[in-house]
Amino acid sequence: MVGLRRWRHNPLRRPTDLAEAWVALAALLLIVFAAPAAGWAAGRLTGASLTEAARLQHQRHHLTTAHVLGPDPGEAWAGDPDAPLSTQPRPSVKAYWKAPDGDRITGTLPVPRPDARDEGDTFPLWTDRQGRPVARALGPDGVREHAVLAGIGTALVAAGLVEGARRLVVRRMVRRRYAWLDREWAGTGPDWGRAGAGS
């Protein structure tokens, strides 16, 4: 915004001041229009890509129910009873579930909830086509959140890059201006105050 003030007509305005004003205006327009457009485009592309990935996941992953048979006999739970639940290690249980083809599978699973550790408890489980446990399939809310974050992040990075470029260009202009002033001073300065120097 400081650069934009240099548009004003002023007899002391230097050509570099006007160039800085043009650079500031270009940066402002890019930040206001191009950065949000880049964020919107990145969000759309991310959303489309993740929607396709979620569709494939829903084709390959199947939701079933795991039935707890009891605690995992090979695990000694080392949790701190006084610590918050969010920091507790997740214990494993022996459980069974059905594969998509109907076969019953028994195995050891980490417990998703602290209240699903006793025999007879159930919890949802995502499996692949062979009945092996897999990560939960991405839903529409997850796709939307990732797309929005990608869009916001891209817009912020684009705005930061524009501002960084503006600062570099203005810095080069200022250095050139100072170099020009140093040359002028070197040619004029030593004559000041000397008798008969004509200054």
N, C-alpha and C positions, 0 to 999 in steps of 0.2 A: 504494500500500500504506500510505503514511503516513495517507491519508485514512480508510482502514478502521479504523485504531486509534482513531479518534475515536468509535467506537460505544460504547466503554466508558463505564459510568456514572461520572460525576465531577461533584462539585458545581461545579467551575469550567468545566464544558463549556458553551459558548455555543450558541445555536440555529444559528449559522452553521457551527459545528464539525460538528453533526449533518448539516446540508445538504451540507457538503463530503464527509462520509462517504457519503451517498447518491449524490452525483455520482461519487465514486471507485468505488463498487460497480457503478453502471450502466456506467461506462467499462470496468471489468474484465470484466464479462459480455459487453459488446459486442466487446471485443478477443478474448476467449477463444472466443466462439461465432459472432458475426456476421461478423467479419473472415475467418475460414476459410471460412464458408459463402459469402461473397461471392467469395472466391478460387476456390472449387470451382465456383461457377456461371459465373464468367468463363472458367475453364479449359474447362468443358464447352461453352459457347457458342463459344469460339474453336476448340476441336477440331472441333465440328460444322461450323462455317463453313469451316475449312481443309480438312476432309475433302471437302467438296463442291467446293471450289476445286481440290484435287488430282485429284478424279475428272474434272472438266472439262479440266484440263491434260492428263491421260493420254489423254483422248479426242482432244484437238487436237494434242498434241505426240507426235512419233514418234522413237524411238531408232534411229539408224543408225550406220554406221561411216565415218569420214573417212579417206581414204588420202592421205598426204602425197606431193606431187609434187616438192617442193623448197622452199627458202627463198623468201620473198616478194621478188621482184626490186626492188621499189620501196622497200624498207626497209633502212636501215643500222642494224644492231643496236648500241646504245650501252650495253650492260650492263657492269658492273664485274666482271671475272672473280674478284676477291677478295671480293666481297660475298656474303652468304648468298643461297641460291636464293630464299627467300621474299621478298626485297626486290628481286630482279632484275625488270626490265620484261619483260613477256611478248612474245616475238617473234611475228611472223605468218609463216604458211607458205602456199604455194599447195597446194590440196588439191582432191580431188573426193569426192563422196558421192552416194548415190541418194535421190531424193525418194520419198515414199510411193507415187506412181504408177509408179515404176520409172525415171523419167528421170534421166540422169546430169547432175549439176550441178558446175561447177568454180568455185572462188572462193578468196578469201583469208580465212583463219581465224586467230584467236589460238591459240597452242599451249597446251593445258591442262597439259602435262607437259614438263619440260625434255628428256626423252629421246625426244620424238616430233617431232623437227625434220628428220630425214633422209628422203630419198626412200624410199618403201616402208613407212615407219612408219604405224601406224594409231592412232586414238583414237576413243572414243565421241562422238557428236554428236547433240543433240536438234534436231529440225526441226519446222516447222509443216506444214500440209497441202500447201503449195506448195514445200516443200523449203528454206525459208529457216531459217538457224540461229536458235534461240530458247534461252531459259534452261532449265535442267534441270527436269523436272517434279518437283513436291514429292512426297516419299515418306512412308510412314507414320511413319518415325522423325522426319522434319522436322516433321510435323503434331504429334506427341506432344511434341517439345521446345518448339515454339511455344506449345502449349496449357498445358504445365506452367509455362513462364515467365510467360505471361499470368495464370495463376492465382496464382502466388507474388507477382507484382507487384501484382495487385489486392488480395490479402490484406494486403500490407505497406502499401499506400496507405490502405486502409480503417482499419487499426490506427493509422497515423499521423494520419489525420483525426480519429479518435475521441480520441486522446491530445491533439491540438491543441485540439479543442473542450473537453475537460475542463480543460485549462490556462486557456483563455480564461474559462470559467465561474468557475473558482476565483479567477482574477485579479480578475474583477468583484466577487466576494464579498469578497475581501480589501480592495479599494478602498472598498467600501461600509462595511466594518467600520472601516477607518481614518477614513473621513469621519465615522462615528458617534462614534468616540473623540475626534476633533478637536472635534466639537460639544460633547461632554460635558466635555472639558478646558477649552474656552472658557468654559463656564458655571461650572465649579468652580475651576479653577486660579487665577485672579486673587485669590481670597479667602484662599488658603493663607498662613498666617503673619501675617496682619493682626490686630491686637488688636481685640477686639470684633466680629469678622466672623462669629462663631458657628461657626467650623470648627475 
